[in-house]
């Protein structure tokens, strides 16, 4: 259902408030550049430090600005199943096309707990759901066997696989077949994961080079492997640069340097250290982005 390059979009702030004008401009730029979908309120969108009111507003604003031109997959995950259900219900009411739900963090649920969590959300809200597995953030790895079990639920349509393992992605594709769309959760693994059956990516890098990320996915999907490889290698320094520090610190700094947003963050995230910022500047200059 959801294929291509989907941007995990930042949430711009100005003087501690959501900068709705800058956010609207970012979305318009993404759509004009060929991005296939917008994913607000994910990790890159600093969902962890948004109030519930702000979270709901960002999703409503995204749906309003996008106006059905591309899918909106709203981040609605939580380490509380009841809260995840409430956020997902709101996303449906707001008009989102789907929801992205991170595995519950800190609790460290068992595989059975993960299954019951997602099953409860799916049974409570009739909306296409994309699982999000990123053990480096959450402390728990959702195994391919659990994902395969969840793929039997009709409204669970995809997974953002961010374990960093192409083998795990391959196992998910093999076990789930056409029942589930696998999307890369690591930008640098977009091409390798598509090679084993992935259908695209939910990407940080598209925040600064949306056309190039869309071109990479489109090239592979159309069978132009050499072009996909060329774009992959061209973007590889940016893939690394955007993770010199914890995401979304570098990508917000980059967008600030590009004049797209005020690079304001919310504590406990803070601006980049001087040495890593200098390395980011070099990468952006080499890519002719600043």
C-alpha atoms as one frame of an Amber mdcrd trajectory, in Angstrom:
protein
   0.000   0.000   0.000   2.760   2.465   0.970   5.735   2.302  -1.389   8.461
   4.689  -2.468  10.331   7.423  -0.580   8.450   8.674   2.470  10.000  11.509
   4.444  10.147  11.254   8.228   9.621  14.982   8.436  11.072  17.267  11.107
   8.871  19.436  13.301  10.202  22.998  13.046  10.063  25.117  16.190  10.417
  28.852  16.672  10.559  30.328  20.172   9.395  27.001  21.616   6.258  26.815
  19.454   5.584  24.819  16.294   6.531  26.928  13.276   3.495  26.169  11.137
   4.601  28.360   8.230   7.986  26.648   7.958   6.315  23.244   8.311   3.921
  24.039   5.473   6.796  25.174   3.258   8.704  21.950   3.977   5.721  19.810
   2.989   5.176  21.752  -0.230   8.870  21.330  -1.110   8.695  17.605  -0.401
   5.667  17.055  -2.628   7.096  19.200  -5.440  10.314  17.168  -5.250   8.603
  13.822  -5.771   8.415  12.480  -2.223   5.826   9.688  -2.128   4.513  10.236
   1.390   4.792  12.408   4.505   5.391  10.876   7.945   4.852  13.415  10.743
   5.397  12.869  14.470   8.010  10.165  14.171  11.390  10.128  15.894  12.677
  12.733  13.431   9.626  14.849  14.229  10.594  14.883  17.928   7.355  13.220
  18.939   8.808  12.389  22.343   8.791  16.068  23.356   5.518  17.135  21.738
   2.538  17.566  24.024  -0.555  15.582  23.062  -2.118  18.801  21.803   0.921
  19.591  19.675   1.111  16.030  18.387  -2.505  16.171  17.282  -2.039  19.610
  15.730   0.973  18.491  13.668  -0.989  15.562  12.252  -4.038  17.727  11.522
  -1.821  20.345   9.885  -0.059  17.745   7.759  -3.323  16.290   6.500  -4.637
  19.773   5.740  -1.546  20.891   3.808  -1.065  17.640   1.914  -4.729  17.621
   0.896  -4.661  14.037  -0.421  -1.812  14.663  -2.872   0.334  11.949  -1.257
  -0.298   9.586   1.661   0.122  10.819   5.226   1.359   8.148   7.624   1.009
   9.605  11.111   3.355   8.586  13.879   1.116   7.314  16.663   3.315   4.924
  18.607   3.693   4.810  22.367   4.982   2.545  25.111   1.410   2.558  26.444
  -1.021   0.551  24.350  -3.965   2.676  25.462  -2.120   5.846  24.461  -1.163
   4.361  21.088  -4.821   3.536  20.479  -5.888   7.083  21.401  -3.262   8.672
  19.130  -4.175   6.336  16.274  -7.868   7.107  16.677  -7.089  10.789  16.408
  -4.983  10.212  13.278  -7.902   8.433  11.649 -10.317  11.197  12.628  -7.895
  13.786  11.263  -7.854  12.041   7.881  -4.445  10.359   7.897  -3.999   7.533
   5.389  -2.150   5.308   7.819  -0.273   5.202  11.106   3.321   4.342  11.977
   3.693   2.682  15.372   7.083   2.229  16.985   7.592  -0.827  19.169   6.922
   0.062  22.815  10.123   1.488  24.271  11.532   1.191  27.796   8.979  -1.467
  28.823  10.951  -4.101  26.828   7.908  -6.283  26.079   8.262  -9.910  25.076
   7.448 -11.020  21.531   4.006 -12.053  22.770   3.555  -8.613  24.324   4.493
  -6.966  21.035   1.974  -9.109  19.201  -0.806  -8.270  21.667   0.064  -4.553
  21.569  -0.278  -4.249  17.803  -3.281  -6.568  17.689  -5.052  -4.345  20.227
  -4.398  -1.220  18.153  -5.530  -2.949  14.950  -8.731  -4.147  16.605  -9.485
  -0.709  18.038  -8.870   1.486  14.973  -9.726   0.646  11.363  -6.699   2.295
   9.760  -3.754   0.849   7.797  -0.891   0.325  10.254   2.849   0.268   9.618
   4.937  -1.425  12.305   8.201   0.282  13.243  11.082  -1.829  14.486  14.154
   0.087  15.688  15.830  -1.761  18.561  18.610   0.820  18.885  15.980   3.296
  20.085  13.588   1.023  21.955  15.655  -1.744  23.526  13.602  -4.517  21.908
  13.915  -6.218  18.529  10.654  -7.402  16.975  11.576 -10.707  15.374  10.606
 -11.674  11.824   8.409 -14.456  13.208   6.412 -11.908  15.230   6.092  -9.607
  12.232   4.929 -12.550  10.121   2.338 -13.392  12.750   1.092  -9.786  12.737
   0.953  -9.706   8.934  -2.077 -12.000   9.122  -4.042  -9.042  10.543  -5.680
  -7.306   7.587  -4.983  -3.698   8.581  -1.297  -4.282   9.366   0.098  -3.473
   5.941   3.783  -2.665   6.374   6.877  -2.486   8.516   9.591   0.123   8.785
  12.507  -2.164   9.482  15.286  -0.336  11.291  17.229  -3.125  12.956  20.205
  -2.437  10.688  20.165  -6.040   9.458  19.590  -6.788   5.789  19.287 -10.448
   6.788  16.393  -9.606   9.098  14.705  -7.635   6.315  15.216 -10.577   3.978
  13.652 -12.940   6.508  10.620 -10.664   6.885  10.103 -10.511   3.114  10.474
 -14.289   2.841   8.047 -14.997   5.698   5.410 -12.357   4.848   5.435 -12.293
   1.062   2.843  -9.950  -0.430   0.947  -9.618   2.867   3.307  -6.910   4.133
   5.311  -4.072   2.562   8.845  -3.772   3.926  10.281  -0.252   4.064  13.858
   0.530   5.013  14.351   2.281   8.327  18.041   2.999   7.687  18.705   5.327
   4.753  22.041   3.712   3.955  20.295   0.328   3.645  17.569   1.494   1.266
  19.242  -0.032  -1.775  20.330  -3.297  -0.109  16.887  -3.790   1.431  15.151
  -3.161  -1.870  17.447  -5.766  -3.383  15.913  -8.387  -1.072  12.328  -7.265
  -1.635  11.813  -3.978   0.184   9.535  -1.460  -1.498  11.030   1.828  -0.376
  12.095   3.788   2.681  10.898   6.065   5.462  13.808   8.435   5.326  15.587
  11.148   7.291  17.802  12.147   4.363  14.830  13.175   2.217  14.426  16.142
   4.570  17.387  17.764   2.785  17.512  15.951  -0.600  13.946  14.821  -1.327
  14.323  14.556  -5.098  17.452  12.429  -4.830  15.936   9.971  -2.366  12.856
   9.618  -4.565  15.100   9.125  -7.605  17.062   6.350  -5.851  13.901   4.396
  -5.035  12.344   5.033  -8.436  15.479   3.951 -10.275  15.616   0.620  -8.482
  11.863   0.071  -8.840  12.069   0.645 -12.591  14.953  -1.807 -12.975  17.711
   0.777 -13.461  20.042  -0.763 -10.903  23.135   1.100 -12.099  21.427   4.456
 -11.607  20.184   3.429  -8.170  23.741   2.464  -7.236  25.089   5.768  -8.543
  22.644   7.751  -6.413  23.299   5.533  -3.392  27.047   6.195  -3.536  26.490
   9.903  -4.159  24.281  10.158  -1.078  26.370   7.904   1.179  28.313  10.809
   2.772  25.001  12.465   3.681  23.645   9.209   5.122  26.630   9.235   7.479
  26.605  12.979   8.181  22.995  13.027   9.328  23.899  10.597  12.103  27.083
  12.258  13.370  24.939  12.939  16.432  21.531  11.711  17.543  18.780  12.171
  14.955  17.208  14.726  14.406  19.978  17.028  15.660  22.075  16.979  12.439
  19.158  17.139  10.001  17.714  20.165  11.786  21.137  21.816  11.757  21.385
  21.056   8.043  17.948  22.507   7.283  18.905  25.569   9.284  22.071  26.029
   7.233  19.985  25.628   4.081  17.648  28.411   5.231  14.613  26.130   5.471
  13.931  26.305   9.220  15.182  27.668  12.498  17.205  24.686  13.794  15.602
  24.872  17.240  15.481  21.653  19.268  13.798  20.710  22.509  15.726  19.466
  25.502  17.095  16.947  26.152  18.238  17.322  22.512  20.628  20.214  21.995
  22.653  21.845  19.235  25.620  20.022  17.725  29.117  20.087  19.181  31.524
  22.251  17.201  33.611  19.391  15.807  30.655  17.392  14.497  28.995  20.543
  13.174  32.118  21.333  11.164  32.049  17.833   9.687  28.394  18.307   8.789
  29.186  21.637   7.102  31.841  19.942   4.977  29.434  17.198   3.919  26.740
  19.717   2.969  29.232  21.831   1.031  30.542  18.770  -0.804  26.930  17.966
  -1.754  26.450  21.602  -2.867  23.542  22.061  -0.461  25.044  25.153   1.155
